[in-house]
Every structure is written in structure tokens, then in C-alpha cells.
Amino acid sequence: MLLADEPVSALDPAASEQVLALLAELAHDAGLAVLAVLHQPSLVARYADRLSARVRRRLA
């Protein structure tokens, strides 16, 4: 499992796409899952297979 805590929080959109694409490629090639904390819904929609979200301090 690859753990990524806000891996793109300080990056511009193009760099964010590159980092997430690299994480996806690494995970695919190694047969690993990725657990990432992201705050950009558009990136979550593009890269996530599954989603857990916190709503009012609770997992939804």
C-alpha cells in the first residue's frame, strides 16, 4: 500500500496531475493500493476508485 498524505496540496494543477498519474502508475505496476488524502474533488473524481469522506467530523 502506498500512503500519500496531501501529495498535491502545494502544487499547481499540471504538477498535481503528473504526481497523481505517477502514483497511479506505480501502484498499478507494483499491484499496490493507494490511500491518499486529497482536498480537490476534481482530482478525487478522476483518480479514485473508492472514496471515504469526512462530513462534520464523521466518516461518510
C-alpha positions in Angstrom: 0.0 0.0 0.0 1.2 3.5 -0.9 0.2 6.1 1.6 0.1 9.7 0.4 -1.0 12.5 2.8 -1.9 15.5 0.7 0.6 14.8 -2.0 -0.5 17.6 -4.2 -1.7 20.3 -1.7 1.0 22.9 -2.7 1.2 22.1 -6.4 -0.2 23.8 -9.4 -2.9 21.8 -11.4 -0.4 20.5 -14.0 2.0 19.2 -11.4 -0.8 17.7 -9.4 -1.9 15.7 -12.4 1.6 14.5 -13.0 2.1 13.4 -9.4 -1.2 11.5 -9.3 -0.6 9.9 -12.6 2.8 8.7 -11.3 1.2 7.3 -8.1 -1.4 5.5 -10.2 1.3 4.1 -12.5 3.5 3.0 -9.6 0.5 1.3 -7.8 -0.6 -0.4 -11.0 2.9 -1.7 -11.8 3.5 -2.9 -8.3 0.0 -4.2 -7.7 -0.5 -1.9 -4.7 -3.4 0.2 -3.4 -3.0 3.9 -2.8 -4.5 5.6 0.2 -4.4 9.3 -0.4 -5.7 12.4 1.4 -6.9 14.9 -1.2 -8.9 18.1 -0.9 -9.5 18.6 -4.6 -12.8 16.9 -5.5 -12.0 17.1 -9.2 -8.8 15.1 -8.7 -10.6 12.6 -6.5 -13.3 12.1 -9.2 -10.6 11.5 -11.8 -8.3 9.2 -9.9 -10.2 7.4 -7.1 -11.8 4.0 -7.4 -13.3 4.3 -4.0 -14.0 7.3 -1.7 -14.4 7.9 2.0 -15.2 11.4 3.1 -15.4 13.2 6.4 -18.6 15.2 6.9 -19.0 17.1 10.1 -16.0 15.2 11.6 -17.5 11.8 10.8 -16.7 9.3 8.0 -19.4 9.2 5.5 
